[in-house]
Amino acid sequence: MEEEKSFFKDDTNSLNFVVISDLHNNKEMFDKFMEWCKVHQEILDVCIMLGDMENYFHNRKMETRDVEEMEKRVIDRCKQISLLFKLILFIPGNHEPPMFYHASSLQISDNVFILHGSIKKICEGLIAAGVGGCIPGVSRKQKIFKGYPFNTEVDFFNFLQSSQIEKLAQYYQSSSTSSISESQLIDDAVIFLTHDGPVHSLTTFSMNEDHIDSLGSVALSKFLLHSSHSSLLNHIEILLHGHTHESVGFFGEHIVAQEIAEIEQVQYFDQKFGEYSTNIDEEGVPTEKPFLPFTANCCSLTLGYFTTFFMKKIEKRWIVEEFSEHFL
Ligand SMILES: [Zn+2]
């Protein structure tokens, strides 16, 4: 795998991240976000945008003029944000116009990078891997909205398998068994950035009055948990996702465990990969492995997290501050 250049200097040992997701063209929220960033500008390093900045509908006929307006607005907002941060990582959502899925032909600004099936080396020891879009939405086993750009879980899985992220996974896997394992990439932490979250995660459950939907993508979980990706999995420090407005939380801690526990079985359903289910214990934690414990849902319900990352293997931890209060 080609060694990619770091965005930040080699002696970087701490970076501050702000994550926003699912603004859905809410101008008031955007203005408040910008106000907050201006006040804190001195400490801001990286802005992670997890998609659905807009309200584009891929299953409806959209007027060309409206689409152009959306494209312009996203670009304009990215540019505004790019003036306050050193680096922007933008993961397109299913409500972004198609233009944002063609990252290679779109240059917004020198410090804005669109990640879709691709990776970006942030600094020595830290890599971001990003994938946008979503699979079809399902409730009670019925399709309730179309996926974009993935019509099925299989599409999503195939996309991941042919992506740069797969190459990174293979690189880690081969290095873990190779005798020359002193590569620079080996001790990297990976932050995995997605629009749709993975199934098997407490941050993609949706609790309804009489049933629970387990949302998130089976393909994404299957990819992460694939036996040939165990080395990649070991490198993932955190997976940040948006999209699932019905479910929020950091590592699933906002989930009301009791409510989940009342329902003995949570059904996961996918037409191609087949239906299967998992059991949960009295704390509401799925007992059936595998289960992904490191996800954070950054949807508009909590809107964002302020995160600090300490590098160089001396100290590595995440400080999470919900700043939803700034937006209410
Ligand atoms: Zn979405």
Boltz pocket constraint, residues with backbone or C-beta under 6 A from the ligand:
constraints:
  - pocket:
      binder: B
      contacts: [[A, 52], [A, 93], [A, 94], [A, 95], [A, 134], [A, 195], [A, 242], [A, 243], [A, 244]]
      max_distance: 6.0
